[in-house]
Amino acid sequence: MFHKKILLRTDEEQLDFDSTKLLGSLIKNGNKNSAWKILSTSITTIANQRNIASRSVLPMAFHTLGRTQIEVRRVVRGVKRKKRILWIPFPIREKRQSFLKIKWLLQSVKDDKSRRTFSEKLTNELLGLIYDKKKSKVFGKKKEVRKLAISNRSNSHFRW
């Protein structure tokens, strides 16, 4: 039986991986220049507002979201058991964690119905992630998933 070799990344490699994945998720219809412009505009705006290096903005956001605070380690899935659906927490791997971080970040930006540009919405969400976690919708989503996983951990024996 073939087993995948799991490579653990260092913090710097993981943060670089997350930022390239974020850029890839912003691309629409193969237009990488506009995605790069959106991302660089929001990063430079944050760097100028807070007097920090622009290179450290995304690592700070992803570090706040993943490594030090509440990690996204479990996801709740519905499994049908005896004519009803049970919500069961499943552990997830590092790649899936970074995908969920980026997905929730972009979803919260897209759900913002204010009349601002996409880069301004992304700037506000990243600022909320780094400095004020109460304003960030991504952090709220993360806490909500964690609370759901904790409340349903009694169903974890139905996992396999």
C-alpha positions in Angstrom: 0.0 0.0 0.0 1.3 3.4 -1.0 1.5 6.0 1.7 2.0 9.7 1.1 5.0 11.2 2.7 3.9 14.1 4.9 6.4 17.0 4.9 6.1 19.4 7.7 6.9 23.0 6.8 8.6 25.5 8.9 6.7 28.7 9.9 8.3 30.8 7.2 7.7 28.2 4.5 4.0 27.9 5.5 3.4 31.6 5.5 5.0 32.0 2.1 2.8 29.1 0.9 -0.3 30.8 2.3 0.5 34.1 0.6 1.0 32.4 -2.8 -2.2 30.5 -2.4 -4.0 33.7 -1.5 -2.7 35.3 -4.7 -3.8 32.3 -6.7 -7.3 32.4 -5.2 -7.7 36.1 -6.2 -7.0 35.3 -9.8 -10.1 35.5 -12.0 -10.2 34.5 -15.7 -6.4 34.1 -15.7 -5.8 37.8 -14.9 -2.9 37.6 -12.5 -2.0 41.3 -12.8 -5.3 42.6 -11.4 -5.1 40.1 -8.6 -1.5 41.2 -7.8 -2.7 44.8 -7.9 -5.5 44.2 -5.4 -3.2 42.3 -3.0 -0.3 44.8 -3.3 -2.7 47.8 -2.8 -4.2 46.4 0.4 -0.8 45.4 1.8 0.8 48.8 1.1 -2.2 50.5 2.6 -1.9 48.5 5.8 1.9 49.0 5.9 1.5 52.8 5.5 -1.3 53.0 8.1 0.5 51.0 10.8 4.2 51.9 10.0 5.3 48.3 9.5 7.2 46.6 6.7 4.9 45.6 3.9 6.6 42.2 3.7 5.4 41.3 7.2 1.7 42.1 6.7 0.4 38.8 5.3 2.6 36.7 7.7 1.2 38.6 10.6 -2.4 38.0 9.4 -1.9 34.3 8.8 0.1 33.8 12.0 -2.7 35.4 14.0 -5.3 33.2 12.2 -3.5 29.9 12.4 -0.4 29.2 14.4 -0.7 31.0 17.7 -4.4 31.4 18.4 -7.2 28.9 18.0 -6.1 26.6 15.2 -8.5 25.2 12.7 -7.8 21.6 13.5 -11.2 20.1 13.3 -14.1 20.4 10.8 -17.6 19.1 11.4 -19.2 16.9 8.8 -22.6 15.4 8.6 -22.7 11.6 8.6 -25.9 9.7 8.2 -26.4 7.1 11.0 -29.7 5.3 11.7 -32.0 7.6 9.6 -30.5 10.8 11.0 -27.5 13.0 10.4 -24.9 13.3 13.1 -22.4 16.1 13.1 -19.0 14.6 13.7 -15.7 16.5 14.2 -12.9 15.3 11.8 -9.2 16.3 12.1 -7.8 18.1 9.1 -4.3 18.4 7.7 -2.1 21.5 7.3 -3.0 22.0 3.6 -6.7 22.0 4.3 -6.2 24.4 7.2 -4.5 26.9 5.0 -7.2 26.4 2.3 -9.9 27.1 4.9 -8.1 30.3 6.1 -7.9 31.7 2.6 -11.5 30.6 1.7 -13.0 32.2 4.8 -10.9 35.4 4.2 -12.1 35.8 0.7 -15.7 34.8 1.5 -15.9 37.5 4.2 -14.6 40.0 1.8 -17.1 39.0 -0.9 -20.0 39.0 1.6 -19.2 42.7 2.6 -22.0 44.6 0.8 -20.5 48.1 1.3 -19.7 50.2 -1.7 -15.9 50.0 -1.5 -13.4 48.4 -3.8 -12.3 44.8 -3.3 -8.9 45.9 -2.1 -10.4 48.3 0.5 -12.6 45.4 1.8 -9.5 43.1 1.9 -7.5 45.8 3.7 -10.2 46.1 6.4 -10.5 42.4 6.9 -6.7 42.0 7.2 -6.5 44.9 9.7 -9.3 43.2 11.7 -7.4 39.9 11.6 -4.1 41.5 12.8 -5.2 44.1 15.3 -8.9 43.8 16.2 -10.1 40.2 16.2 -13.7 41.2 17.3 -14.2 43.0 14.0 -12.9 40.1 11.8 -15.6 37.9 10.3 -12.9 35.2 9.6 -12.0 34.9 13.3 -15.7 34.7 14.1 -16.2 31.9 11.6 -13.2 30.0 13.0 -14.5 30.3 16.6 -17.9 29.1 15.4 -16.5 26.0 13.7 -14.4 25.2 16.8 -17.4 25.6 19.1 -19.4 23.3 16.9 -16.6 20.7 16.9 -16.4 20.9 20.7 -20.1 20.6 21.2 -20.3 17.5 19.0 -17.2 15.7 20.2 -19.4 13.1 21.9 -20.2 11.8 18.4 -16.6 11.3 17.4 -16.8 7.5 17.9 -19.0 7.4 14.8 -16.1 8.7 12.7 -15.0 5.4 11.2 
